[in-house]
């Protein structure tokens, strides 16, 4: 690694490495001047003390050209000696020495004192060791930077260099207290002491530094409270004191720092209310992390119009979040781990992908949660009252289907096998405020924070080792996941009991050669189940070097099906080696195994299957038996009397109640007419608004189908599936009582007039599309009975008050009376939404719903009905047009013109591509609905497949398909259009791929 950072010897010999340009007003003098011999001797001595072995004494150092070139980590090499030749008689004097990032491995040169005109010296990013020479106390330096070296000892002599304006000793090993003499540096404007081992209290003499503009003392071991004299530095613009050892509370004197634009702090000890910062109108970066601040966030922050980063994480703040929506420059907000409550503000939920907002670990009201997890808003553990096994509101939709007993993750790397253990891939780039859901949401991670003082991109959250690894199981250590602040991996659905957690670490960024690459220190903490298990953990120190694995074993107890492992950077260690922004937790792999034997999975599946079949059969035949006994299926007596004692897991309503609720089925309360009867709005005595589905006498949905709908929907509880409150069977009336959806069906605002009451902006359309997908994923993959809806369309998607989508109309669930398992079934659905294999051959699987969803997704993007849209005679339908636009590479032409330019091009293109995947003519090539959800949310890449639109564009072929379809149904095309819109659902066994025949 050292060879990568040193300047080639041939280049050094050619340019002679030393010098440089002559400064001053007299250019002619600069051309002809020479250094005095004593300064040449001093340079020769300095070079030897620094370990610079390529010095050429015969060179006129003030006439040679300067040379600068970038190194491999972005910091510039700087190998120059600058002179001022404006003195009488053309005499030159050395005024600047810049030997930056040269990997010099000597010591600080005492001979610097022999250059009486020297003003600036920069030895940043080398491998220098030893202490500060006492001779330096007699120099007249104005600029001194010796950061990122191996220097140690005390800094006492620096207080005597009274001419200093800039002093930077960051990322070394200096110890001892700050000497009171440092207060003599009255011209000092920048003081950087970060990442050392300095101790003691800050001396009061520092109040003399009235010109101070930048003070950075983070990652030290200072003692005592934050002093009141901070208010003496009224010119201060940047103050950084995180992990300094200084304790709270924050003094009120801080309020006088009206020029402050950057405040970075954490404080141990006594807490306080939010400090008075209202005078700091120019604030750009406000970070009061882990300062033990209580109370509310002050609204005056909204007046900081220059603010672009706000970090108030890990405090005890409570109450509502103020309205910061007017701060247009505020693109990063961290409110992690507080006690904030109330609703999540709309201005936060409305922010797009350009903003990063983390509100994880708070107590917001669950009713304010979005239906899906936004890619740029971290909602991990954000809501009050939720079971901790759920983690966050957007996981409420994903219940555990079975217990898990192990988890193995290759953090930041590809899927790999070590022996018999398969480590899952973890390739999501992560981000500054991101909740990542992996593997059907059974595990994932929450990432919080961005790297200070650098432009952070997504590639900065995964580290890659480019060295040759020779350790065992090296595949686990080729990559690792990074975090600038907090990284939490979670495992869901774990069975109760004790687990062994193995954390695999290796330092793959810092090096151990004689280079500034090796002087960094990575220090962080680790929590398991909220318990601190590793404090100030240093991978390189624990492993005995870099590129060496170190594994730490722990025992964790799982009581609520969830195990959490959190990696936290508390501000300690270096931040600028080998480049600025190198710090924070680094984890290579995670192994979680139960300490007990899991049950026989094969036997468990058999028992579960038998139990499910027995339960459903008992429920259905009990209902059928009662109905038959009471006369509706051949019985003699009233159905109401016996249903009162029947537990349908729903409410029971009398016909009298329903009549009263609907005002005797008043036409004014009629919401619409479905395939099996009218739907009315009603109001119960307690004020609950309901929707009543009244089955008509002509309906082909008889008692058997009616019972099926009760039995099926009563067991379905999902935010994106319409809820069944109860039923009524009385006086030959068959009625279902649903939750009332205030905004009717999706078809109304999507295809209705532009001046309609409901406006579907792009954010709402994206939310609706993902919600429908989540509802279908639940029906197909997560509900106790795996259900195929068979008639997914915009009129069967209802919208609640907040325009959240809910799948409705489960009218014709099939009971397999004849115990047939044929692949065909009576076709029932709606033309334009039916999958080809189902419409033409009656072949039904859950992939038929996937196809229908694809059509609905296209309609959501375009705002047009699939069958009614024909832009020209060359196109048959919306899908046909979409396929042609796909081949032309112009998918965005599909977007509803009513949206104008107010939509996300990335999300729109993604939605169309997903829709076209779903409408693939081959069901085998369509994705599952859980995969659709992942793609729509941007968690999984969409693999675009270009399809031939000719099957839709060739009019003769299309007519032939329609004729074949009509022949199958045994009626004319017009009959099909008028009748085949029935709401049809089929339940299938979770292991089956084909439905029963009706």
KERO-846343 format. One record per residue (C-alpha): x, y, z. Coordinates in steps of 0.5 Angstrom, whole numbers, plus 2048, in hexadecimal, padded with zeros to 3 digits. Example, Ala and Ser with C-alpha at 12.3 -4.5 7.8 and 13.67 -1.06 7.14 Angstrom:
2
8197F7810
81B7FE80E
# end
This chain:
998
800800800
806805801
8088047FA
8018077F8
80280D7FC
80980F7FB
80B8137F5
80F80F7F0
8178107F1
8188127EA
8138187EA
81781A7F1
81D81A7EE
81B81E7E7
8188237EB
81C8237F1
8168237F5
81882A7F9
8158307F7
8128347F4
80F83A7F3
8128417F5
80D8467F8
80D84D7F9
80C8537F5
8138547F1
81284E7EC
8198507E9
81C84F7F0
8188487F0
81B8467EA
8228477EC
8228477F3
8268417F7
82583E7FE
82A840803
82F83A805
82C83A80C
82583980A
828833804
82B83080A
82583080E
82182D809
826828808
825826810
81E827810
81D82280A
82281D80E
81E81E814
81781C810
81A81680D
81A81A806
820816802
81F8197FC
8228207FD
8278237F8
82B8297FB
82E82B7F5
82782D7F2
8258357F3
81E8337F7
81B83A7F5
81C8397EE
8198327ED
8128317EB
80D82F7F0
80A8287EF
8038267F2
7FF8207F0
7F981C7F3
7FA8167F6
7F58107F6
7F18127FC
7EF8197FA
7F381D7FE
7F98217FA
80081F7FA
8038257FC
80B8257FB
80D82D7FB
8128327FE
8108397FD
81483F7FE
8138467FE
81984A7FA
8168517FA
81C8537FF
8228577FD
8278557F9
82384F7F6
82484B7FD
81E8467FE
81C843804
81783C805
81083E808
80C838806
80E830807
80882C804
80A824805
803822805
80181A804
809818803
809812807
80F81580B
811811811
815815815
81481A81A
81282181B
818825819
81B82A81E
81F82D819
819831817
81B83681C
821838817
81C83B812
81B841815
81684480F
81283D80F
80B83F810
80783880E
80983180F
80482B80D
80682480E
7FF82180E
7FE81A80C
80581780D
808812812
80B816817
80D81481E
80F817824
80E81D828
80D825826
814828827
81582D82C
819831827
813833823
811837829
81683C826
81383C81F
80E84281C
80983D819
80283F817
800839814
802832817
7FE82B815
801825817
7FB821817
7FA819815
801817818
80381281D
805818822
805818829
80781B830
804822832
80382882E
80682D834
80B83182F
80583382A
80383882F
80983C82D
80883D826
804843827
804845820
7FF83F81E
7F984081A
7F7839818
7F983381D
7F782C81B
7FA82581E
7F482181D
7F481981D
7FB818821
7FC815828
7FE81C82B
7FC81B833
7FC81F839
7F882683A
7F782C836
7FC831839
7FA83783B
7FF83A837
7FB839831
7F783F833
7FD843831
7FB842829
7F7848829
7F7848821
7F5841821
7EF84081C
7EE83881B
7F0833821
7EF82C81F
7F1827824
7EC821822
7EE819823
7F381A828
7F4818830
7F481E833
7F181F83A
7EF82483F
7EB82A840
7EB82F83A
7EF83583D
7EC83C83E
7F183F83B
7EE83D834
7E9843835
7EF847832
7EE84482B
7E9849829
7EB848822
7E9841822
7E483F81C
7E583781C
7E6833822
7E682B822
7E8827828
7E4820826
7E6819828
7EA81B82E
7EA81A836
7E9821839
7E582183F
7E0826843
7DA82A840
7D982E83A
7DC83483C
7D883B83C
7DE83E839
7DC83B832
7D8842831
7DF846831
7E084382A
7DB848827
7DF847820
7DE840820
7DB83C81A
7DC83581B
7DC831822
7DD82A822
7DD826829
7DA81F828
7DD81A82C
7E281F82F
7E181C836
7DD823838
7D782283C
7D082683C
7CC82A83D
7CD82F837
7CE83683A
7CA83C838
7D0840836
7D083C82F
7CA84082D
7CF84682C
7D2842826
7CE846821
7D484481B
7D383D81C
7D2839816
7D4832818
7D282F81F
7D4828820
7D4825827
7D281F82C
7D2820834
7D381B839
7D081C840
7CA821842
7C582383D
7C282983B
7BC82C837
7BD82E830
7C3834830
7C183B82E
7C483B827
7BF840824
7C4845822
7C884081E
7C4842817
7CA840813
7CA839815
7CB833810
7CD82D814
7CA82C81B
7CB82681E
7CA825826
7CA81D826
7CA81982D
7CA820831
7C481D836
7C0823833
7B9823836
7B2827834
7B082982D
7B382A827
7B3832826
7AF835821
7B483A820
7B983581C
7B4837816
7B783D816
7BE83B814
7BD83B80C
7C483980B
7C383380F
7C582C80A
7C6827810
7C3826816
7C582181B
7C1820822
7C2819823
7C3815829
7BF81A82E
7B981A832
7B581F82E
7AE81E82E
7A782182B
7A6823823
7AB82481E
7AA82B81C
7A982D815
7B082E811
7AD82D80B
7AF834809
7B683380A
7B7831802
7BF830803
7BE82B809
7BF824806
7C182080B
7BD81F812
7BF81A818
7BA81A81D
7BC81381F
7BB810826
7B781582A
7B081582D
7AD819827
7A5818827
79F81A823
79E81981C
7A4819817
7A3820813
7A082080C
7A682480A
7AB81E80C
7A7819808
7A781E802
7AE81E801
7B181B7FB
7B78167FA
7BC81D7FA
7BB81D802
7BD818807
7B981880E
7BA813813
7B4813819
7B680C81B
7B580A823
7B080F825
7A880F827
7A4812821
79D810820
79C80A81C
79680D818
79B812815
79F80C812
7A080C80B
79D805808
7A4803805
7AB805807
7AE80B803
7B580A801
7B7811804
7B481180A
7B680C810
7B080A814
7B3804818
7B080381F
7AD80A81E
7A6809820
7A3808827
79F80282A
7A27FD824
7A47F6826
7AC7F7826
7AB7F0821
7A87F581C
7AE7FA81C
7AA7FF818
7A3801815
7A57FF80E
7A77F8811
7A07F7814
79E7F480D
7A37EF80D
7A17EA813
7A67E4814
7A47DE810
7A87D9814
7AE7D981A
7B57DA818
7BB7D781B
7C17DA818
7C37E0814
7CA7E1810
7CC7E780D
7D27E9808
7D17F080A
7D37F5804
7D47EE800
7D17E97FB
7CE7E37FD
7D47DE7FF
7D47D7802
7D97D5808
7D97CE809
7D17CC80A
7CF7D380C
7CD7D8806
7CE7DF808
7C87E3804
7CA7E9800
7CA7F0803
7CB7F57FD
7C67FA7FE
7CA8017FE
7C7803804
7C780B805
7C681080A
7BF80F80C
7BD80880A
7B980280C
7BB7FC808
7B67F6808
7BA7F0805
7B77E8804
7B07E9805
7B17EE80A
7B47E980F
7BA7ED810
7BD7F480E
7C17FA811
7BF801813
7C5806810
7C680D813
7CB812812
7CF81580D
7D781680D
7D981D810
7DC82380C
7DC81E805
7D781D800
7D4817801
7D18127FC
7CE80B7FC
7D58087FB
7D880A801
7D3805805
7D77FF803
7DE7FE803
7E27F97FE
7E97F6800
7ED7F77FA
7F37F37FD
7F57EB7FD
7F17E8803
7F47E2806
7F07E180C
7EB7DB80C
7E47DC80A
7E77E2806
7E07E3802
7DD7E6808
7E27EB809
7E37EE801
7DD7F3803
7DA7F6809
7D57FB80B
7D780280E
7D3807812
7D480E813
7D080E81A
7CB80881B
7CA801817
7C57FC81A
7C47F6817
7BE7F2819
7BB7EB818
7B47EA819
7AF7E381A
7B47E081E
7B27DB823
7B27DC82B
7B97DA82E
7C07DB82F
7C47DD828
7CC7DD827
7CE7E3823
7D47E3820
7D77EA81D
7DC7EA818
7E17F0817
7E77F1813
7EA7F8812
7EB7F980A
7EB800809
7F180280E
7F87FF80C
7FE7FD811
80480080D
80880680E
80380A80B
7FE80F80D
7F980A80B
7FB806812
7FA80C817
7F280C817
7EE80981D
7E880681C
7E4806822
7DC804823
7D7801828
7D37FB827
7CC7F982A
7C87F382A
7C17F382C
7C27FA82E
7C87F8833
7CF7FB832
7D37F5831
7DA7F882E
7DC7FF830
7E180382C
7E27FD828
7E97FE823
7E97F881E
7F07F981C
7F27F9823
7EE7F3825
7F07EF81F
7F87F181F
7F87F4819
7F47F6812
7F17F080E
7F17EC814
7EA7E9816
7E77EA81D
7E17E681F
7DD7E8825
7D87E3828
7D27E582C
7CC7E282F
7C57E582E
7BE7E4830
7B87E482C
7B27E582F
7AE7E982A
7B07E6823
7B57EC822
7BC7EC823
7C07F3822
7C77F4821
7C97FC821
7D07FF81F
7D1806821
7D680B820
7D780F826
7DC814823
7E2811825
7E8810821
7EB81381B
7E7816816
7EC818810
7F081280F
7F281080A
7ED815807
7E881A80A
7E181680C
7E480F80E
7E180D815
7DC809818
7D9802819
7DC7FD814
7D97F6814
7DA7F080F
7D67EA811
7D07E8816
7CF7E1818
7C87E081C
7C77D981F
7C27D6824
7C57D282A
7BF7CD829
7BD7C8824
7B77CB81F
7B17C681F
7B17C1819
7AF7C6813
7AC7C180F
7A77BE815
7A57C5816
7A37C780F
79F7C180F
79B7C2816
79A7CA814
7977C780D
7937C2810
7917C8816
78F7CD810
78B7C880C
7877C6812
7867CD815
7837CF80E
77F7C980D
77C7C9814
77A7D1813
7777D080C
7737C980D
7717CC814
76E7D2810
76B7CE80B
7687C9810
7657CF813
7627D280D
75F7CB80A
75C7CA811
7597D1811
7567D080A
75B7D4806
75E7CE803
7587C9804
7577CB80C
7507CD80F
7517D3814
7547DA815
75C7DB813
75C7E1818
75B7DD81E
7607D881D
7657DD81B
7657E1821
7697DB824
76E7DA81F
7757DD81F
7777E0819
77C7E481C
7787EA819
7727EE81B
76B7EC81A
7667F1818
75E7F0818
75A7F2812
7577F8816
75D7FB818
7607FB810
7597FE80E
75A803813
761805812
76080580A
75980980B
755803808
75A803803
75980A800
75B80B7F9
75F8117FC
76380C800
7658087FA
76C8087F8
76C8037F2
76A7FD7EF
76E7F77EE
76E7F07EB
76A7ED7F1
7667F37F3
7667FA7F6
76A7FD7FB
767802800
76B807805
76880780C
769809813
769805819
766808820
76D809822
76F80D81C
773808818
772809811
77180280D
770800806
76B7FB805
76B7F6800
7647F37FE
7647ED7FA
75E7ED7F5
7597E77F3
75C7E77EC
7637E67EF
7677E07ED
76B7E17F4
7667DC7F8
7677DA7FF
76D7D67FE
7717DB7FB
76E7E0800
7717DC806
7777DB802
7787E2802
7777E380A
77B7DD80B
7817E0807
7817E7808
77F7E7810
7867E4811
78A7E980C
78D7EF810
7917F380C
7927FB80B
7917FA803
78B7F5804
7847F8805
7827F680C
77B7F280D
7777F4813
7727EF813
76C7EC810
7657EB810
7617E580E
7597E680F
7537E680B
7567E3805
75B7E9805
7627E8804
7667EE806
76D7F0808
7707F680C
7767F980A
77B7FF80C
779805808
77E807803
77D80F803
7808107FC
77C80A7F8
7808067F3
7878087F0
7838087E9
77F80F7EB
7858147EC
78A8107E7
7858107E1
7808157E3
78081D7E1
7868217E3
7828257E7
7808207EC
7808207F3
78681B7F4
78D81D7F1
7928187F0
79981B7F0
79F8177EF
7A08157F6
7998137F7
79A80E7F1
7A080B7F3
79D80A7FA
7978077F7
79B8027F2
79F8007F8
7997FF7FD
7967FA7F7
79C7F67F6
79D7F57FE
7967F37FE
7967EE7F9
79D7EC7FC
7997EA802
7947E67FF
7987E27FB
79E7E1800
79C7E3807
7957E2809
7937DB80C
78F7D9805
7937DB7FF
78E7DF7FB
78E7E07F4
7897E67F3
7887E57EB
7857EC7EA
78A7F27EC
7887F87E8
7877FF7EA
7807FF7EC
7827F97F1
7877FE7F5
7848027FA
7878097FD
78680B804
786812807
78E812806
78D80F7FF
790809801
78E8037FD
78B7FD7FF
7897F77FB
7827F57FB
77C7F17F8
77D7E97FA
7777E77F7
7787E07F4
77D7DC7F8
77D7D57F6
77B7CF7FA
77D7C87F6
7777C47F7
7797BF7F2
7807BE7F5
7837C07EE
78A7C27ED
78A7C47E5
78E7C97E3
7887CD7E0
7827D17E3
77C7D57E1
77F7DC7DF
77D7E27E2
7807E87E2
7807EF7DE
7837EF7D7
7897F47D7
78B7F17DE
78B7EA7DD
7927E67DB
7927E27D5
7937DB7D7
78D7DC7DC
7887E07D7
78A7DB7D1
78B7D47D5
7887D57DC
78F7D47DF
78F7D77E5
7957D97EA
7977DF7EE
79A7E17E8
7947E37E5
7937E97EB
79A7EB7E9
7987EC7E2
7927F07E4
7967F47E9
79B7F67E3
7957F97DF
7937FD7E5
79A7FF7E6
79A8027DF
7938057E0
7968097E6
79C80C7E2
79880D7DC
79180F7DF
78E80C7DA
7898057D9
78D7FF7D6
7877FD7D2
7848047D0
78B8077CE
78D8077C7
79180D7C5
79080B7BD
78E8057BA
7958027BA
7948007C1
78F7FC7C5
7907FE7CC
7948017D1
7997FB7D2
79A7FB7CA
79C8027CA
7A08017D0
7A47FB7CD
7A58007C7
7A88057CB
7AC8017CE
7AF7FE7C8
7B08067C6
7B48077CD
7AF80D7CE
7AB80A7D4
7A98107D8
7A58127D2
7A080E7D6
79F8137DC
7998167DD
79981D7D9
7958207DF
79B81F7E4
79F8247DF
7A78237E2
7A58227E9
7A781B7E9
7AD8177EB
7B08147E4
7B480F7E8
7AD80C7EB
7A980D7E5
7AE8097E1
7AF8047E6
7A78037E7
7A68027DF
7AC7FD7DF
7A97F97E5
7A27F97E2
7A57F67DB
7A87F17DF
7A27EF7E2
79E7EF7DB
7A37EA7D8
79F7E57D4
7A37DF7D8
7A07DF7DF
7A77DB7E1
7AB7E27DF
7A67E67E3
7A97E87EA
7A67E67F1
7A27EC7F4
7A77ED7FA
7AC7EE7F4
7A87F37F1
7A87F77F8
7AF7F67F8
7B07F97F1
7AB7FF7F2
7AE8017F8
7B58017F5
7B87FC7F9
7B97F77F4
7BB7F97ED
7B67F87E7
7B97F37E1
7B57F67DB
7B37F17D6
7B17F47CF
7AB7F07CD
7A87F07C6
7A27F47C5
79F7F07BF
79A7EC7C3
7977F27C5
7987F67BF
7967F17B9
78E7F27B9
78D7EC7B5
7917E87BB
78D7EC7C0
7867EA7BD
7887E37BD
78A7E37C4
7837E67C6
77F7E17C2
7837DC7C5
7817DF7CC
77A7E07CA
77A7D87C8
77C7D67CE
7777DA7D2
7717D87CD
76F7DF7CC
7707E57C8
7757EA7C8
7707EF7CB
76D7EA7D0
7747EA7D3
7757F17D3
76F7F27D7
76F7EC7DC
7777EA7DD
7787EF7E2
7767EB7E8
77B7EB7EE
77E7E47EF
7837E27F4
7867DB7F4
7897D87FA
78F7D37F9
7937CF7FD
79A7D27FF
79E7CC7FB
7997CC7F5
79A7D07EF
7937CE7EC
78C7D07EE
7867CB7EF
7817CB7E9
77A7CD7EB
# end
